[in-house]
């Protein structure tokens, strides 16, 4: 398994790049809870397709990632959008 981080200015197309990935082999973890950034994304990425989830804590995101890694051999890409939200949420948890 490889981890690749994509960073850039706000509104530079980081999330929109997910549109180019195969939704059948990709899972989107939407930590911001804002949805993906192109028209019609809900047809490809949703809970029914088991490829769109909204974790709000590091531990919750970890559980999704571990379960996907352990049980979903068809998944080639896990998108975590965005890690900064998880880090902020972790700091605020007491």
C-alpha positions in Angstrom: 0.0 0.0 0.0 1.2 3.5 -0.8 0.2 6.8 0.6 0.2 9.9 -1.6 -0.5 13.3 -0.3 -1.8 16.0 -2.6 -1.6 19.5 -1.3 -2.3 22.9 -2.8 -4.1 26.2 -2.5 -7.8 26.3 -1.6 -9.9 25.8 -4.7 -7.0 24.6 -6.8 -8.7 21.3 -7.9 -7.5 18.8 -5.3 -10.9 17.3 -4.6 -12.1 17.7 -8.1 -9.3 15.4 -9.2 -11.2 12.6 -7.5 -13.6 12.7 -10.5 -10.9 11.2 -12.7 -10.7 8.1 -10.5 -12.7 4.9 -10.9 -15.6 5.1 -8.4 -15.7 1.3 -8.3 -12.2 1.0 -6.9 -12.1 4.3 -4.9 -13.5 5.2 -1.5 -13.9 8.8 -0.5 -13.7 9.7 3.2 -15.2 13.2 3.4 -13.9 14.5 6.7 -15.0 18.0 5.9 -18.6 16.8 5.4 -18.9 19.3 2.5 -19.4 16.7 -0.3 -17.3 16.3 -3.4 -16.8 19.2 -5.8 -18.4 18.3 -9.1 -21.9 18.2 -10.4 -23.4 14.7 -10.2 -20.8 13.2 -7.8 -23.6 11.7 -5.6 -24.4 9.2 -8.4 -20.9 7.7 -8.3 -20.0 8.2 -4.6 -22.6 7.4 -1.9 -23.2 5.1 1.1 -25.2 2.7 -1.0 -22.2 2.1 -3.3 -20.1 1.8 -0.1 -17.6 4.3 -1.4 -18.5 7.5 0.4 -18.3 8.1 4.2 -18.0 11.1 6.5 -15.6 10.3 9.4 -15.1 13.3 11.8 -12.4 12.0 14.0 -9.0 10.4 13.5 -10.1 7.2 15.2 -13.2 6.9 13.0 -11.1 7.6 9.8 -8.6 4.9 10.9 -11.4 2.4 11.4 -12.7 3.0 7.9 -9.2 2.8 6.4 -8.3 -0.4 8.3 -11.6 -2.1 7.4 -11.2 -1.2 3.7 -7.6 -2.4 3.7 -8.5 -5.7 5.5 -11.8 -6.5 3.7 -12.2 -4.6 0.4 -9.6 -6.0 -2.0 -11.3 -4.2 -5.0 -10.5 -0.8 -3.5 -7.3 0.6 -5.0 -7.6 4.2 -3.7 -8.8 5.8 -0.5 -9.2 9.5 -0.6 -9.1 11.3 2.8 -10.4 14.9 2.3 -9.1 16.6 4.3 -6.7 15.6 6.9 -6.5 19.1 8.3 -10.1 18.8 9.5 -9.3 15.6 11.3 -6.3 17.2 13.0 -8.4 20.2 14.0 -11.2 18.0 15.3 -8.6 15.9 17.3 -7.3 19.1 18.9 -10.8 20.1 19.9 -11.7 16.7 21.4 -11.3 16.6 25.2 
